Amino acid sequence: MSISVYGKISFALLVILLLQTSIFAQIEPEINWEQNKRLWIATIEYDVPLETIHLLSVLNFPGHVTIRGDASIQKVTATFKSTRKTQLTALEELKNYIPIVNQQDSMLRVEGPKNLPILTFSEIMFSLEIILPMESNVELTGRNGKINISNIGGDLKTLVEFGELSVSEVYGNLFIQTSNSPVKLDKIYGNLAIDLLLGDLTATEIRSNIKMRCTMGNISLTNLQGDLNCSLEGGELRIKDVTSSNTNIHATIGGIILRNVNCHSTTKIVSGAGDISLRDCKTDLNINSKSGELTLRGHRGNVEITKLTGKTEIQDHTGNVSVSSQSGDIFTELETSKEQPTNVVYLFTKSGDVTLEVPETIPFNLRGELRGKLAGLEVISDFPVEYSRENGILVGSIVNGSGSVPITMISGMGNLFIRKN
């Protein structure tokens, strides 16, 4: 215990010494004015030895921001545009917005004014452009305006309140937190963590693991190679062209659409309310849905589905199938496959019809149960059926070929249909 405490005290003393010996040096800008029609334009340049910078921190900036990594050119430039009638009035206004640039060793800090109201872009336009070495790490907090960040070799951390955020070609780890901002991502190669309060996300060509949480907004992910862990409280989730080892999705309200997802382990989906659609996916699948329609087309892999209510439709499927529903029709179409054979099928609904289309080449032993008390319920089959009653339950039995594949179909209040595919 004494060693641990001593270590904490030593570290605290080290931080104090560093703060005492390393002081930020403020860099004074050079300001050039010009008038263009009704605009007063100030170009603000900072003479910074950016080739020595390894960490860029942009804090509380109220306007548009562009940050780009470059191997040959480095600069820090701010542009201020005002519609005020005189240069003197524009100059007085500029004093409220001009960023403060400080350098401490290999860290550069660009800080906007504090407690400044959100800009009215019809009267004032403010932008910041920073070109820095590619290997630099970047931290940014933005209040309002468009933010474009590209070609960053180090880690990137962004916290944005309002405005659009666009990030591309990041080779380090990326963390994004927004309050009310749409986000666009492209070519991300480090691990990605996203926390969105309100706003849509569009991401393409992600070569890393993703962990995201979105309170309200639509999410679109295309061309992902990495693990995916997604939590969505409200909005639609679209995922296309994914190769991963683990895929976990939790949606409270909203639709889920997956296309061409190849996952080496079981893909897990939990949905509170919303339709779910999967097409041309290759993965074992575990779905728990409270409400909404579920559609699977061209799926390859074992499927386990638990639902409260809503129709379930499975077409062109190879692999084992287990569907348990409290309410809703179930339709399942099986196909033959040597790579992913069907070894067992279980289809159950308390209320609704159950339909199975099965090839004659599958040797199955089917047991169909009609547990409802309504008159007129039937087992309707293209295959010969033998009927019996067990404890008041109508049971239809079908044996095709060797009968090596067990199939169970149960409906509490509905008919059973067995069709040749």
Backbone hydrogen bonds, N-H to C=O, Kabsch-Sander energy under -0.5 kcal/mol:
donor,donor_aa,acceptor,acceptor_aa,energy
5,V,1,M,-2.2
6,Y,2,S,-2.4
7,G,3,I,-2.2
8,K,4,S,-2.0
9,I,5,V,-2.5
10,S,6,Y,-2.6
11,F,7,G,-2.1
12,A,8,K,-2.2
13,L,9,I,-2.4
14,L,10,S,-2.1
15,V,11,F,-2.1
16,I,12,A,-2.0
17,L,13,L,-2.4
18,L,14,L,-2.2
19,L,15,V,-2.2
20,Q,16,I,-1.9
21,T,17,L,-2.2
22,S,18,L,-2.5
23,I,21,T,-0.7
25,A,103,Q,-2.8
26,Q,24,F,-0.6
27,I,101,V,-3.3
28,E,26,Q,-0.6
30,E,45,E,-2.8
31,I,29,P,-0.5
32,N,43,T,-2.3
34,E,41,I,-2.1
36,N,39,L,-2.5
39,L,36,N,-2.3
40,W,82,S,-2.8
41,I,34,E,-3.1
41,I,39,L,-0.6
42,A,80,F,-3.0
43,T,32,N,-3.0
43,T,41,I,-0.5
44,I,42,A,-0.6
44,I,78,A,-3.4
45,E,30,E,-2.7
45,E,43,T,-0.6
46,Y,76,V,-2.1
47,D,28,E,-0.5
48,V,46,Y,-1.2
50,L,48,V,-2.3
52,T,49,P,-1.9
53,I,50,L,-1.8
54,H,106,S,-2.9
55,L,106,S,-1.7
56,L,137,N,-2.8
57,S,108,L,-3.1
58,V,139,E,-3.2
59,L,57,S,-0.6
59,L,110,V,-3.0
61,F,141,T,-1.6
64,H,126,F,-2.2
65,V,146,K,-2.8
66,T,128,L,-2.9
67,I,148,N,-2.8
68,R,130,I,-2.4
69,G,150,S,-1.9
70,D,132,L,-2.6
75,K,131,I,-1.9
76,V,46,Y,-0.6
77,T,129,E,-2.8
78,A,44,I,-3.0
79,T,127,S,-2.7
80,F,42,A,-2.6
81,K,125,M,-3.4
82,S,40,W,-2.3
83,T,123,E,-1.9
90,A,86,T,-1.9
91,L,87,Q,-2.8
92,E,88,L,-2.3
93,E,89,T,-1.8
94,L,90,A,-2.4
95,K,91,L,-1.5
96,N,93,E,-1.4
97,Y,93,E,-0.6
97,Y,94,L,-1.4
98,I,94,L,-2.2
100,I,111,E,-3.0
101,V,27,I,-0.5
101,V,99,P,-0.5
102,N,100,I,-0.5
102,N,109,R,-2.8
103,Q,25,A,-2.2
104,Q,107,M,-2.9
107,M,104,Q,-2.5
108,L,55,L,-2.7
109,R,102,N,-3.1
110,V,57,S,-3.3
110,V,108,L,-0.5
111,E,100,I,-2.9
111,E,109,R,-0.6
112,G,59,L,-3.1
116,L,113,P,-0.5
121,F,119,L,-0.8
123,E,120,T,-2.0
124,I,120,T,-2.5
125,M,81,K,-2.8
127,S,79,T,-2.6
128,L,64,H,-2.1
129,E,77,T,-3.5
130,I,66,T,-2.8
131,I,75,K,-2.6
132,L,68,R,-2.1
132,L,130,I,-0.5
136,S,133,P,-1.7
137,N,54,H,-2.8
138,V,155,D,-2.7
139,E,56,L,-3.0
140,L,157,K,-2.8
141,T,58,V,-2.6
142,G,159,L,-2.3
143,R,61,F,-2.3
144,N,61,F,-0.8
147,I,164,E,-2.8
148,N,65,V,-2.9
149,I,166,S,-2.7
150,S,67,I,-2.1
151,N,168,S,-1.3
152,I,169,E,-1.9
153,G,134,M,-4.2
153,G,151,N,-0.6
154,G,134,M,-0.7
154,G,136,S,-1.4
156,L,173,N,-2.8
157,K,138,V,-2.3
158,T,175,F,-2.5
159,L,140,L,-2.5
160,V,177,Q,-2.6
161,E,142,G,-2.5
163,G,180,N,-0.8
165,L,182,P,-2.4
166,S,147,I,-3.0
167,V,184,K,-2.9
168,S,149,I,-2.2
169,E,186,D,-2.0
170,V,187,K,-1.4
171,Y,152,I,-3.0
171,Y,169,E,-0.5
172,G,152,I,-0.6
172,G,154,G,-1.2
174,L,191,N,-2.9
175,F,156,L,-2.6
176,I,193,A,-2.4
177,Q,158,T,-2.1
178,T,195,D,-2.1
179,S,160,V,-1.9
180,N,161,E,-1.5
181,S,198,L,-1.5
183,V,200,D,-3.0
184,K,165,L,-2.5
185,L,202,T,-3.0
186,D,167,V,-1.7
187,K,204,T,-1.7
188,I,205,E,-1.3
189,Y,170,V,-3.1
189,Y,187,K,-0.5
190,G,170,V,-0.7
190,G,172,G,-0.7
192,L,209,N,-3.0
193,A,174,L,-2.6
194,I,211,K,-2.4
195,D,176,I,-2.5
196,L,213,R,-3.1
197,L,178,T,-1.8
197,L,195,D,-0.5
199,G,216,M,-2.2
201,L,218,N,-2.7
202,T,183,V,-2.5
203,A,220,S,-2.9
204,T,185,L,-2.0
205,E,222,T,-1.7
206,I,223,N,-1.8
207,R,188,I,-3.3
207,R,205,E,-0.6
210,I,227,D,-3.2
211,K,192,L,-2.4
212,M,229,N,-2.6
213,R,194,I,-1.9
214,C,231,S,-2.6
215,T,196,L,-2.6
216,M,197,L,-0.7
217,G,234,G,-2.7
219,I,236,E,-3.1
220,S,201,L,-2.5
221,L,238,R,-3.0
222,T,203,A,-2.3
223,N,240,K,-2.1
224,L,241,D,-1.9
225,Q,206,I,-2.8
226,G,243,T,-1.4
228,L,246,N,-2.5
229,N,210,I,-2.2
230,C,248,N,-2.8
231,S,212,M,-1.8
232,L,250,H,-3.3
233,E,214,C,-2.7
235,G,253,I,-1.4
237,L,255,G,-2.7
238,R,219,I,-3.0
238,R,236,E,-0.5
239,I,257,I,-2.8
240,K,221,L,-2.4
241,D,259,R,-2.0
242,V,260,N,-1.9
243,T,224,L,-2.5
244,S,262,N,-2.2
248,N,228,L,-2.7
249,I,268,K,-2.8
250,H,230,C,-2.4
251,A,270,V,-3.0
252,T,232,L,-2.7
253,I,233,E,-0.9
254,G,273,A,-2.9
256,I,275,D,-2.4
257,I,237,L,-2.9
258,L,277,S,-2.9
259,R,239,I,-2.5
260,N,279,R,-2.4
262,N,242,V,-3.2
262,N,260,N,-0.5
263,C,261,V,-0.6
263,C,282,K,-1.3
264,H,244,S,-2.4
265,S,245,S,-0.5
267,T,284,D,-3.2
268,K,247,T,-2.4
269,I,286,N,-2.7
270,V,249,I,-2.4
271,S,288,N,-2.8
272,G,251,A,-2.4
273,A,252,T,-1.1
274,G,291,S,-2.3
276,I,293,E,-2.8
277,S,256,I,-2.7
278,L,295,T,-2.7
279,R,258,L,-1.9
280,D,297,R,-2.6
282,K,261,V,-2.8
283,T,300,R,-1.2
285,L,302,N,-3.0
286,N,267,T,-2.8
287,I,304,E,-2.7
288,N,269,I,-2.6
289,S,306,T,-2.7
290,K,271,S,-2.0
292,G,309,T,-0.7
294,L,311,K,-2.7
295,T,276,I,-2.6
296,L,313,E,-2.8
297,R,278,L,-2.2
298,G,315,Q,-1.7
299,H,315,Q,-0.7
300,R,281,C,-2.5
301,G,299,H,-0.5
301,G,318,T,-2.2
303,V,320,N,-2.4
304,E,285,L,-2.5
305,I,322,S,-3.4
306,T,287,I,-2.6
307,K,324,S,-2.9
308,L,289,S,-1.5
309,T,290,K,-1.0
310,G,327,S,-1.3
312,T,329,D,-2.6
313,E,294,L,-2.9
314,I,331,F,-3.0
315,Q,296,L,-3.2
317,H,333,E,-2.1
318,T,299,H,-1.7
321,V,344,V,-1.8
322,S,303,V,-1.7
323,V,346,Y,-2.9
324,S,305,I,-2.1
325,S,348,F,-2.4
326,Q,307,K,-1.2
327,S,308,L,-1.0
328,G,351,S,-3.3
330,I,353,D,-2.5
331,F,312,T,-2.6
332,T,355,T,-2.2
333,E,314,I,-2.3
334,L,332,T,-0.5
334,L,357,E,-3.0
335,E,317,H,-2.8
343,N,341,P,-0.6
345,V,406,P,-2.1
346,Y,321,V,-2.4
347,L,408,T,-2.9
348,F,323,V,-2.3
349,T,410,I,-1.8
350,K,325,S,-1.6
352,G,413,M,-1.8
354,V,415,N,-2.4
355,T,330,I,-3.1
356,L,417,F,-2.9
357,E,332,T,-2.9
358,V,356,L,-0.5
358,V,419,R,-2.6
362,I,359,P,-1.4
364,F,362,I,-1.1
365,N,405,V,-2.6
366,L,398,I,-3.2
367,R,407,I,-2.6
368,G,396,G,-3.0
369,E,409,M,-3.0
370,L,394,L,-2.5
371,R,369,E,-0.7
371,R,411,S,-2.5
372,G,411,S,-0.6
377,L,374,L,-0.9
380,I,378,E,-0.6
380,I,416,L,-3.3
381,S,379,V,-0.6
382,D,418,I,-2.4
386,E,397,S,-2.3
388,S,395,V,-2.0
390,E,393,I,-2.4
393,I,390,E,-1.6
394,L,370,L,-1.2
395,V,388,S,-3.1
396,G,368,G,-2.8
397,S,386,E,-2.6
398,I,366,L,-2.2
400,N,364,F,-3.2
401,G,399,V,-0.5
403,G,400,N,-1.6
405,V,363,P,-2.3
407,I,365,N,-2.3
408,T,345,V,-2.4
409,M,367,R,-2.6
410,I,347,L,-2.7
411,S,369,E,-2.1
412,G,349,T,-2.2
416,L,378,E,-2.3
417,F,354,V,-2.8
418,I,380,I,-2.7
419,R,356,L,-3.3
419,R,417,F,-0.5
421,N,358,V,-1.9
